[in-house]
Amino acid sequence: MKKNTKYITNWMKTFLDQEGTWPVKSYSVNEVSTLISKACRGRGLPNGHAFEMASLASVLMSDQVWMGFFVGALYDTLDEPVISLDNKILTINRAKFIISGPMAIDALISGVQTVVLRDMPWNRLVLPLLINAQNKYKCFFSFKIIDSSVVISHSNTKVLSNLGDPKLVPDPVIDALDILAKKTYVPSSEISRRFGAGAGLIDTD
Amino acid sequence: MSGIPLREPKTVMKLNRLGAMFPTRMSFMRTLLRNLSQKQAIISRPVWEIDDTGFGHAVYTIKIGDQEYSLVAFTNDLDPSDRTDRVIATAWDSSYVLYDGVPDITEINRLQKSVPRQEVGRFSAKELVLSRANKSLRLFAHVVEALKNGKQPDTKMIKDIGYLMRTTAVYGNGKFGIADRKILMNRDILSGPFMAEMLTVWMIRGFTHDLVEHLGGSKLDKNIKTYLGVGNATGLGMAPFLVTHPELLSNWMMARETGLARVRAIPSLSQRQQNQLLELADRVVNHLNDWEVSDQEYQLRISLLRTEWVEISKNLRSLMVKEKPINTLVNFSKKFSLDCQELVVAFVIEPFGDLVDGLTCCMDSDGSMPLNPIMDISELREFIQKDWHWSLKFDFKSKKETAQFWYVSEEKLEPRLGLRYEEPGSELENPLDIARQIEKLRLDLTEDFTNVAEFLRHFPEHRSVLRRVQVMASYPYSEIQDNMISESCRPIDMLRCKLSYFGAAKFDPKSDRWVRITLAQGAPLFDELDGRDDWWLPVFSS
């Protein structure tokens, strides 16, 4: 994990320093979504959380800096959250976005009035998380950032709006996701080559 | 008309039955061609820059209502040693893109730089589908040679091979930067599942016809042309799709099973309908006789099917005059092999387009059913009890039931199936072990939790499979009710299921993990979009 932290600290510093000058490419939402899913699994996230994070792709892609923050969140340490529920307020201490984000949405949908995510790095990612949840569950949320905590509540009106079409994706984001995605690939062996799809095929027809 | 219940998922969703499926009139290629006819689509060929040796590029434009799409085709001189159907290939005889609109010369030049490179190229949202194809060496050269000599090709070779080129990949939905599928959602007939991909394949077929006529310098006989479809080699990459798209799979199956239930409920058949079934039964005989494969086990299945079909044909006249004749026929078929039972299903659906064609508009899904975190744990347990009892029968302590694992190979990002106890890499397996995941979920689902949200705060690792339980409660055909990591799991069964929905026939397995098929065989030609829709299980008429 120390290696990850060092990598992402340097990475994020460079990423933010170079804002607006990154090389960028056009990616489809499905490509980015698939890559996020693999990167999450490469990071060791459960498959269900990888699925939830992948579903954020189109919203994340509407802001290039969010994409960078997401990489930051993905490389962050995965501490076990400390969770308490008291009088319809769910508090998650040591919250990490990629684990606690879906838990926060689950709680709000299941009747909890307020969720407090304490000490969560990359807390601006709450915005794409909530926009995505609004689209999925057809209900409204609002949030406030107070010091290092994010406080999320239900809202009677739509205060968080979609943020436009997907934009070009910075190469450093793709590269960083790719590093994690590659951790899900199995190196080839002689036996795997022998049994791969179409192995041994000679086209004679 | 009193109803007949749909066949139950526990019957239909078994791997070996899915691996016995046949194309129907609800298959995607049939649906596409029917819709193109209804919309009076018109095809033109604005660009033909193919030289005397057959290399260059061509553009075909199809106008569907007020929308236009173009197939841009490139052909290259391929060294025979580079010709392979495997996804790891890097060069092909021809490459294609389905372009959104009509490309101008600048766009064609751009595409020429990227399309032949396939996976290595980068694409834009103007490109809807990317594909490539290799020549059938024997048939392509033979057809060109025959036409050059003013003759028609050998009909036996036409029957045996059935295509001039075979695609080795047809990519859609955002691959390599092409358009996301979402773009097609409001594109009328292309909004259905795999419609853009099927359109691409059908247009490639037309290009292959034009190419041999160009090289041969004379016209192919129309019957031969009609019989020549597009080959396809499909491997493991396609197999996990059915597991990773549960809502979509359910909608496909639900539409077909609803169609079947509707025709089973028909109280009696008119003379015209009886005659139509008799004609179709004869066609099945010819089709089965044409279906020869090199895999011995599969050939035995085909041989048995031929014998069983004789029995079906013999009894057809008497069965057709009984009450609820189609239902009687379907029940009669239950004593035969799964291949025969599923062939009967496709057979009885065929004449009743008025009852089933409308169901094809219900076959899509964006797979976005969200997790329901408010569901009570008791309700969740009831769903597991009711819908997932099939997963109980597997003993995951047994090596046989965990013998295989699905993974993605680093070498070419190719999905593969490994042997868990013989190969390295099982710690990186893809989560297609759904039945095993259910067992683990069941063990952790205690009374200590009130709802799903609370449970998942304690057990986030169950999020994916728990969502599948909820999906299955609304989408009853969403799960293949077998153990996907068992020693007995045969990927080819999944491939056949999916390919039958595409409209493929004459499945020709080359191993238990890849299969060659033909698409669009017998389909209308470019100038035949006039409503002709009678090409189920095509046979060659010389």
HADDOCK unambig.tbl for C-alpha pairs under 7 A between the chains (distance, minus, plus):
assign (segid A and resid 26 and name CA) (segid B and resid 177 and name CA) 6.52 0.50 0.50
assign (segid A and resid 27 and name CA) (segid B and resid 177 and name CA) 4.83 0.50 0.50
assign (segid A and resid 28 and name CA) (segid B and resid 174 and name CA) 5.02 0.50 0.50
assign (segid A and resid 28 and name CA) (segid B and resid 177 and name CA) 4.95 0.50 0.50
assign (segid A and resid 28 and name CA) (segid B and resid 178 and name CA) 6.56 0.50 0.50
assign (segid A and resid 28 and name CA) (segid B and resid 179 and name CA) 6.42 0.50 0.50
assign (segid A and resid 28 and name CA) (segid B and resid 180 and name CA) 5.88 0.50 0.50
assign (segid A and resid 29 and name CA) (segid B and resid 174 and name CA) 6.97 0.50 0.50
assign (segid A and resid 29 and name CA) (segid B and resid 180 and name CA) 6.54 0.50 0.50
assign (segid A and resid 30 and name CA) (segid B and resid 173 and name CA) 6.82 0.50 0.50
assign (segid A and resid 30 and name CA) (segid B and resid 174 and name CA) 5.44 0.50 0.50
assign (segid A and resid 30 and name CA) (segid B and resid 180 and name CA) 6.30 0.50 0.50
assign (segid A and resid 31 and name CA) (segid B and resid 174 and name CA) 6.05 0.50 0.50
assign (segid A and resid 31 and name CA) (segid B and resid 175 and name CA) 6.26 0.50 0.50
assign (segid A and resid 46 and name CA) (segid B and resid 460 and name CA) 6.83 0.50 0.50
assign (segid A and resid 46 and name CA) (segid B and resid 461 and name CA) 4.97 0.50 0.50
assign (segid A and resid 47 and name CA) (segid B and resid 464 and name CA) 5.87 0.50 0.50
assign (segid A and resid 48 and name CA) (segid B and resid 463 and name CA) 4.66 0.50 0.50
assign (segid A and resid 48 and name CA) (segid B and resid 464 and name CA) 3.88 0.50 0.50
assign (segid A and resid 103 and name CA) (segid B and resid 457 and name CA) 6.32 0.50 0.50
assign (segid A and resid 106 and name CA) (segid B and resid 373 and name CA) 5.26 0.50 0.50
assign (segid A and resid 106 and name CA) (segid B and resid 453 and name CA) 5.19 0.50 0.50
assign (segid A and resid 107 and name CA) (segid B and resid 453 and name CA) 5.86 0.50 0.50
assign (segid A and resid 109 and name CA) (segid B and resid 373 and name CA) 6.64 0.50 0.50
assign (segid A and resid 109 and name CA) (segid B and resid 374 and name CA) 6.74 0.50 0.50
assign (segid A and resid 110 and name CA) (segid B and resid 373 and name CA) 5.71 0.50 0.50
assign (segid A and resid 110 and name CA) (segid B and resid 374 and name CA) 4.35 0.50 0.50
assign (segid A and resid 110 and name CA) (segid B and resid 453 and name CA) 6.67 0.50 0.50
assign (segid A and resid 136 and name CA) (segid B and resid 370 and name CA) 6.59 0.50 0.50
assign (segid A and resid 184 and name CA) (segid B and resid 428 and name CA) 5.60 0.50 0.50
assign (segid A and resid 185 and name CA) (segid B and resid 408 and name CA) 5.20 0.50 0.50
assign (segid A and resid 185 and name CA) (segid B and resid 409 and name CA) 5.31 0.50 0.50
assign (segid A and resid 185 and name CA) (segid B and resid 410 and name CA) 4.77 0.50 0.50
assign (segid A and resid 185 and name CA) (segid B and resid 428 and name CA) 6.97 0.50 0.50
assign (segid A and resid 186 and name CA) (segid B and resid 407 and name CA) 6.80 0.50 0.50
assign (segid A and resid 186 and name CA) (segid B and resid 408 and name CA) 6.13 0.50 0.50
assign (segid A and resid 186 and name CA) (segid B and resid 409 and name CA) 4.84 0.50 0.50
assign (segid A and resid 186 and name CA) (segid B and resid 410 and name CA) 5.27 0.50 0.50
assign (segid A and resid 186 and name CA) (segid B and resid 425 and name CA) 5.51 0.50 0.50
assign (segid A and resid 186 and name CA) (segid B and resid 428 and name CA) 6.73 0.50 0.50
assign (segid A and resid 187 and name CA) (segid B and resid 409 and name CA) 5.98 0.50 0.50
assign (segid A and resid 187 and name CA) (segid B and resid 410 and name CA) 4.96 0.50 0.50
assign (segid A and resid 187 and name CA) (segid B and resid 411 and name CA) 6.61 0.50 0.50
assign (segid A and resid 188 and name CA) (segid B and resid 409 and name CA) 6.10 0.50 0.50
assign (segid A and resid 188 and name CA) (segid B and resid 410 and name CA) 6.37 0.50 0.50
assign (segid A and resid 188 and name CA) (segid B and resid 411 and name CA) 5.98 0.50 0.50
assign (segid A and resid 192 and name CA) (segid B and resid 418 and name CA) 6.74 0.50 0.50
assign (segid A and resid 196 and name CA) (segid B and resid 416 and name CA) 5.75 0.50 0.50
assign (segid A and resid 197 and name CA) (segid B and resid 235 and name CA) 5.00 0.50 0.50
assign (segid A and resid 197 and name CA) (segid B and resid 236 and name CA) 5.37 0.50 0.50
assign (segid A and resid 197 and name CA) (segid B and resid 416 and name CA) 6.87 0.50 0.50
assign (segid A and resid 197 and name CA) (segid B and resid 513 and name CA) 5.80 0.50 0.50
assign (segid A and resid 197 and name CA) (segid B and resid 514 and name CA) 5.85 0.50 0.50
assign (segid A and resid 198 and name CA) (segid B and resid 86 and name CA) 5.79 0.50 0.50
assign (segid A and resid 198 and name CA) (segid B and resid 235 and name CA) 6.35 0.50 0.50
assign (segid A and resid 198 and name CA) (segid B and resid 514 and name CA) 5.88 0.50 0.50
assign (segid A and resid 202 and name CA) (segid B and resid 84 and name CA) 6.94 0.50 0.50
assign (segid A and resid 203 and name CA) (segid B and resid 84 and name CA) 6.41 0.50 0.50
assign (segid A and resid 204 and name CA) (segid B and resid 137 and name CA) 6.66 0.50 0.50
assign (segid A and resid 205 and name CA) (segid B and resid 136 and name CA) 5.31 0.50 0.50
assign (segid A and resid 205 and name CA) (segid B and resid 137 and name CA) 5.65 0.50 0.50
assign (segid A and resid 205 and name CA) (segid B and resid 138 and name CA) 5.39 0.50 0.50
